[in-house]
Amino acid sequence: MPNPYLPAWEHIPDGEPRVFGDRVYIYGSHDRVASEDFCDFKLKVWSASVDDLNNWVCHGHAFHTKADGGHESDTAAWTSRELYAPDVVEKDGKYYLYAYIVGSEGCAAVSERPEGPFRLISRYKVSESDIKDLQEAIFIDPGVLVDGDGRVFVYCGYLHSYMVEVNPSNMVEVIDGSYRRDFLTAGEPHEFFEACSPRKIGDTYYMIYSPKHASRLVYATSKSPVGPFEYGGVIIDNGVDYPGGNNHGSICRIKDQWYIFYHRMTNNTIMSRRGCVERIEILEDGSIPRVEMTSLGFEESLTPYRETKADTACVLKGGCFITEKNIFERPIVNILPGCVIGYKYFDFGRDYSNTGMTLCIRINGCGQKGVVRVTLDGEDGLEIGRGEITTDDSVLRIKTPNVTGRHSLFFTFESGRTGWMKEAFDKRGLCQFVGFVFCK
């Protein structure tokens, strides 16, 4: 399944991946299409078999702060605000959900099953000595670690990082004296912003988080769950050649492969975010090399001989963006001269017959004329064809040479105007980009 890896209509940002048994579960916020606010009043859970990461199952609503479709609110006597960025951990055969609720303290809930539904246990129980500092800070976007000795730690924060240890017998009582502020510095080297997500690999503790450059996910490591943490580096940056925004996610090992889960923006807004994933490596010295953003998702390569939808693009430059017109249509719009759309990576195979191919590009016309230039391995890479953009909806058919091997594919858009009104026309969109496929 290419990126985004969940069904196209689903918006699950802030993804926390967890493997329980033979399934991988994704816990995250729930965005609403075209919303003016972050997140929703409910949380949803999706999962897939560790042996089949291309087929995800929706387990429905797991927790609510408002009544919705027959589901009663789980926090009716307390709050009805939006839910942000949850995490779920297993302890003694039960599954504990931690979440931040806007404008109020965070909460913990429990279920007998990893998919929920979760029932509220309590707000965090904090001592009087810490309550002033913790009332807002400690509850934002919690990430939870259950250590091998049974101790439980909660990490979170916005602009400043906070951590506490909670009583493992009730999972909500903050242990006196465990509160720490700025376990990751707000200044250099960490430049902490938000999105704490802890993991333990071997004897090393990893903290995945978003720094001041909020489109990035970076990591720090320690030999203790309470630090000090040493800055490691950038894992991924979803703002490279793509409309930026914030980022939130974590790493997960599924069978023998490590992944970084993160999210991207759609609808030219930072509110409608969709989950994505990339393969990563963890080297013998514990370091994580930076990876680029791709269209691959869980795939090693994509096939050019099946239709590629526009919204799997991993490069969007020049002001173009993906928009959700309806449940079925997600074209790339606002395509002006100079815009670049890119996809990584396709395996064209090893056909050396030199019979050539036809690239079919589906566009929605905008009453304009233009040119689309097609290149391999970068916008300045090998040009394999050009097509004339027409004024109406059409399928452009571009003859290309026979391509073999593994390549990225780029579409660069140029003006079709040369007259005295060229500048005025070039401020209008050339077309909407719907998808493409190669035929032999």
C-alpha positions, 0 to 999 in steps of 0.5 A: 500500500503506497502513502498514505497507507490508510484508505484515502478518506481517512485522516489519522495524524499523530500516529503511534504504532504499536505491535500487540500479538500478530497485529500492528495497531495505529493510534492517532488523532482524528482529523476532519476534512476541511475543518478549521480546528485540529482533531476531533471529539473521538479517537479511532483505531486501525490495525493490520496483520504483521504479515499483510501491511496492505490491508488495514481494518477499522475497529471503529470509535474507541473513545469519545468526549462527545456523544456521537452516533449512539456512542455516549461520551466517555467524559460527559461529567468532565469535559467535551473538548477535542482529543489530541494525540493518544498513545496506548501501552499494554500492562499486565494483560490490559491496554491503557490509552492516554490522551490530551483533551484541549483545555483540561487535564489529560486522561487515562482509559483502559480496555481488555482489547488493544482496539478498545473501546476504552473506558475512562479510569481517571484524570491524572492524580497529581500531588499538590506540590506539582499541580500548578506546573503540571495542570496544563503542561504535563498532559499535552500529547502523552507518550508512554513507556512501560519499562522492563521492570514494570515502571511506567513513565509519561512524557509530553509537552509543548515548547517545554518537555515534561515527564513523570513516573506513574504508579503501575498499580493504578496507571494514573497516580503521579509518583511524588518527586518524579516530575521533571521539566525540560528533560529535552531542552527547549534550546540547542541541541534538542530545540524541543517543540512537541510530540514526545514518543518513547521507545526502548530498543535493547538497553537504549531509550529513544525519544522521538519528537518534533523540534522547532522545525516542526515538520521534522521528526528527530530522535534523542537517546539515553541509557536511562528512562529519565535521561539525560538524552543525547540528540541523535538527528533528523529521521524525516522531514515532511516539509522538504519539497512538500507543503509543510506543517507539523509532524508527529509519529514514531518508530516501530519494528514490524517483523524484521523491518523498522518503520517511521510513521508520520503524517502529511498535509492535504487541502492546503491546510495544516488541519487535514492530515493523513498518515504515512510511513517509511522504511528506516534502519537502526544501525549497530551503533544505535543511530538512525540514518535520515530517510526521504519522504516517498510515495512507497508506504509499505511497498519496496517499489511501485508499479508504473503499470497500475494507475497511480493516484495523484494524492500519492505524490511526495513532491509538490513544489510551486504552490500546487496541493492535494485537495479532497473534492469528495470521497472519491476524488483527490486531485492536485490543484492550483497547478501554475507554470513552474509547479513540480509534482514527484513520485518515488519510486517505480520499478519499470522492470527489465524489458529491453525490447525497445518498443516504447511505452505510452504514458497516459495522464488524466487531467481536469481542464481549467480552460488553459493551455500549457505543457507538462514535461516528464522526467526521471530521477528529478525535475532536472533529470532525463526527459522522457516526454512532453504533453500538451495540456488542453482546456478541457478534461482529457487523457494526455497520451505521451509516447516515451522510450522504453524505461527499465529499472527503478526510478522516481518520476517527475512532472514539471508544468510550463506555460502554454502562452507566449502573447502579451497576456501571458503573465495574466494567464499564468496566474491561473491554474493550468489544470488539475492532475488526477492520475497516470499509468504507463501502457505498453 
